[in-house]
């Protein structure tokens, strides 16, 4: 029996995230911790339920164990529905054989049967690795008003950065007249956010045609959108003006966390009208010791701080011992920073141990040549021995 839904969301969460190096060697990118309490995937899932979309397919592939466990039955996001809810959709074997997802469009194609169960008029396609708060219902309303076949969320970026994105050129009505993936000479500064609303019958047609052609990369930006434009379909750009961060690199991950500590950044995680939900352990309140010194930082429950913390994000269950110093850094859940260790401008993965007198990272002002400076990174479950040093730009994926 089909259960009719107006809109179904498909969340692409299977990418390898190779530019996050040690942090994604054993963990899918959407499961990476963010802001002390959340993970990347909390944002699109929370956006869905806050937007009134209660049926979400999460397409997993690369290192899905932590992500699958984290999503569970969807209860933290109120997505444990009898009819709908959240469904984890890994690649699976059919009568025709088994196949990994070959691209973003192919991933949706392989799960058309899931979409058809709900007989939707519209499908929204989302990524699992962006930090933002967005009301998808407004985008869907815009799509319907324009009688669009596809609506693409865009954000205005500096012209100097436009070559990193898929760039849209629109007419006066907002209709897309040109789309170029990562152009050397961009015609506009409207960058695709990788968020699409499609009229389902139209999307289904193009997915099937793309699959049968068996050419190209089977990707939305490289195949589906250009094909629809070539056939003069009605494509519209929906301009988003809020905070949005693509956390695809170590630098952008660090910056997105540091943004939470800046009063000028419009990302409010405390807004009661648009909550960002998460699955987190019920831990005791954080403990700030009598010898601790904390400034302009976020300290999550279950943490014990007896050292110095400045301009840093401290996740749940973290221990920072007396005499340790953590500055301008991200400390992920369960990490331990021992006595007299120094952590500066670094990302410390989950359950790491930085032994006493170890030094991770360095203030950029202390590096003679600025090109030699960068964020120091420890992957998950790494131990750095007493007295060892991790230099700027170093990425450690084994015990040191």
N, C-alpha and C positions, 0 to 999 in steps of 0.2 A: 504494500500500500504506500502510495506517495503521500508525503506530508508537505503541503504547499508552504513555501517560504518566499517572501518577496525578494530577499537578498541573502546570498551565502558568501562568506568570506573564505578565501584560500590564502593561507599564510605560508610563504616559501621560506623554509627553515633548514634546508639541506646543504647549504653552501659550506665549503671547507674553511673559509676565513683564513687563508694561508698568510695574509699580511699581518695577522696577529701572532704568527710564529708560535712560540712555546705555549701561549695561552690556549691555542686551539689544536694542539697536537692530539689531545685525547678528549676534547670537549667541543661540541658543536657551538659555533659562534653565537647563536641566539641564547645560549645558556650561560654566557660569560657574566659574572657579577658586575653590577653597576650601582653607584651611589650608596654603597654600604648595605643596602637592604634588597635591592631589586636585581633582576637580570634583564638583558635586552628584550626578551620576548614578552616581559610584563607590559610593555608599552602598546604594541598592537593588540594584544589580548584585552587589556583594559580599555583601549579605544573602542574595540568592538562592542563590549557590553555597555559602555557608557553611551554609545551611538545607537543602541537598540538592535544590534546585530547579534543574535544568539546561536548562530550555527557557523562553526569555524572548522575548517580542515587544516591541520598543520602538517605540511609535507616535509618529512625528515629523511635524511640519508646518511650524512657523514657523522660518525661518532655520536649516535643519538641517545646513548644510555642515560646520561645525566639529564638531557632535555626531556626524554620520555618520563623519567621519574619525577622531574619537577612539575610537568604539566599534570600528571596523574589523571584524575577524573574531571579536572577543571573547576573544582569547587571554590578555590580562592578567588576566581574571577566571576563566580556565579554562572559558570558554563557547564554545570553538571545537570543538563536538562534531559527530560524523558524523550522529548522530540526536538532534536537538534543538539546543542551543546558543542563541546570541543572534541575533535577526533584526530588522533595521531595517524598519519597516512604514510607509512614507509613504502618503498617499492616492493612489489609482490609478484608472485608467479601466476600467470594465467595459462589457458590452454595453448596459447601461442608461444609461451616461454616466459622467461624472466628477463627483466631489463632494468638497469639503473636509470634514474632520471638523467636525460641527456641535455637538458636545458630547462629554463623556466617554463617555456610553453609546453614542452614535452611532459614536464611534471604535472601540469594541469590536465593535459590530454590523457595521461594514464589514470587520472582520477575523475574522469567525466561521469562514471557510473555513480560515484559518491554525490556529485552535484545533481545528477538527474533524480536521485532519491527524493530531493526536496523541490524539484520542479520550479526553480526560481526564475523570476523575470530578469534579475540582475546578479552579476558576480563581481565582487571586489577582490582584487589581487593585491596582496601586501608582502612586504619584506619583513624579516625577523631581526634585522640588525640596525634599526634606526631609533634614535631617542627623540620622541616628540609626543605631543598631545593634540589629537585632531578629531573633530566631530565628523565621522564618515557620513552621517545622515544628511549633512548639509551638502556634501559633495554629491551624494546620490540624488538629492533634490535638484541640484544644478544640472546633473546629467539628464534627468527626466524633463526638466523645463526646456532644455535645448534639443530634445528628441535626438540625443546623441547615440552613436553606436559605441563609442568609447570616450571616456573622460580621463584625462591624465593629470594627476596632481603635479604642480610645478612650484618652484620657489625661485625668487630672483637672487642670483648670485653675482659677486663681483666679476667683471669681464675677465680679469686676470685668472679666475678659477674656472671659467666656463668650459674650457677644453677638457676638463675632467668628467663632464656629464653629457648625457643626451640632451640636446638643446632644441627647444620648440620655437618656431616662428608662427605667430598668429595674426589673423586679420582683426579688424576693429570689433568684431563680435566675439572674439575669443576662440574662433575656430582655427584649428591647427592647419597651416598650409605647408609647413616644412618641418622635418625632423631629421637631425643629424647626430649620430652617435660620436661623441668626443671629437668635435670638429677642431681642426687647427686654426681656422679663422671663423669663430662663431658669429652667426648673423644676429643673435639676440642673447639675452642673459637669463632666459627662462629655462631652468634646468628641471628635467624629469626627476621626481622623487621616488620613482619605482612603485607608485601607488596608482592602480587603474580601476575604474569602474567600467564594466562591459555589459551591454545587453546580451543576455546569455545565448540566445539563438544565433546572434551574429558571431559572437566569440567561438561558439561550437563549430560553425562553418569554417572559420579560419584556422582553428586548431586541426581539424581533420584534413584540410587542404595542405597545411604545412607538414603534417605527418606523412601524408601520402606522397608529397613531393620528395621527401627524404633528402632534402638539401639544406644548406645553411646550418645555423647553430641551434635551431629550434628554441629561439629566445624571443621574448616579447619585444625588447628594444631593437633587436637586429632583424627580426623576421615579421612578427605579427603586426606591429605598428606600421612599418614601412609598407607592407602589403595592403593594409587597410587604406593608407593614404593614397597609394597608387590607384586604388579602385574608387577613389573619391567618396569614401565613407565619411560619415559625420563624426569627426574627432574634435573634441574641445579640451582646452586647458583650464584647469581649476587652480587659481593662484592661492597658495597658502602663505600666511604672513607670520605665523608663530615661530617658536624655536624648533629647529630640526637639525639633527646632527647624524651624519653617516659615520658610524664608529667602525670603519673598516681597517684602520691602521692603528698602530700603537700610539702614535702622537694624537690622533683624533680621540682615542679612548681616554687618554690622560686629560686632554683638553675638556672633553665632555664631563668628566668628573670634577675637574677644577671649576667649571662653569657653575656648578651647584653652590659654590662658595662665593660667587660674585653677585652682589645685589642688583647688578644691571641686567642680568640674564633672565628673560621672561619664562623660566621653566619652574613652575610652582608645584612641588611634590606634596604640598600640604593643603591643596585646594579641596575642601569637602564636597564641592559640586562636581569635581572630576577626579576621582581617586585613581591612583595608580596602584593596583592590587598586586600582591606577591604571595608566594608560598614560602614562609619562613618559619623556622623553629620557634617554639615558645621558650624564650630564654629569659633569665632574670634581667633586671635593669642593668645598664652599664655601671661600672664602678670606677670613679675617678679618685685615685689615691691622694693622700695628703701632700705628697711630694711631687705630684704631677703638675704639669703646666700645659694648658690647652688653650689655643687661640684659633678662632675662625675655622673650625673643623666640624665635620659630622661624625658623631660617635654612635654606633648602632648598639642595640641591646646585647647583653651577653659579653661585652668587651670589658677588659680590665686594664686601665691605663695608670701607670705609675711613673711614666717618663714624660718627655717633652713631645707635644704634638702641635704642629702649626700648619695651617692651610692644607689639611689632608682629609681623606675619606677613610674612615675606619669601619670595617664591616663587622658583622656579628661574630662573636666568639673569638675575637682577636685579643692577644695579650701583649702589652708593651711594658716591659719591666723597668724598674727604677734605673735611671741613668741612661736609658735608651733615648734616641732622638729621631723623630719622624717628621719630615718637612716636605711639603709639596708632593705628596705621594698618595698612592692608592694601595690600601692594604686589604686584600680580599679575605673572605671568611676563614676563620680557624688558624690564621697565621700567628706566629709567635716571634716577637722581636725582643731578644734577650739583653741583659744588662750591658750598658755602654756600647751597644751596636748603634750605627748611624745609617739612616735611610733617608736619602734626599733625591727628589725628582726621579721617582722610581715607581714601578708597578710590581707588587708582590702578590704572586698567585695564591690560590687557596691552599691552606694547610702547610704553608712553608714554615721553616724554622731558620731564623737568622741568629746564629750563635753570638755570644758576647764578643765585643770588640771588632766584629765584622763591619765592613763599610760597603754600602750599596748606593751607587750613583754619586752625583756631584752637582753642586750649584754651578749653573752655566757661567757665572762671573769668575769662577775659579779655573776655568779651562782657557789656556792661552789662545787657542785657535777655535773659534765658535763652531766651525764645521766639524770638529771632533766631538762636539757635545750632542747628546740625545738622551732619551729616557732609558734608564737601566731597567731590565725586566727579568724577573724570576718566573718560570713556569709553575704549574701546580705541583705540590708535594715535593718541593726541593728543600734540601738542607744546605746552608752555607756555613762552613766550619768557622770556628773562632779565629779571628784575625784575618780572614780572607777578604779580598777586595773585588767588587764588581764595578767595572768602569762604566762611564756614560756610553750609551749605545749598545752595551753588551746585552745579549739575550741568553740566559742560562736555562737549559732544559734538562740538566743532570746534576746530581749532587756535586758540590764543590768543596 
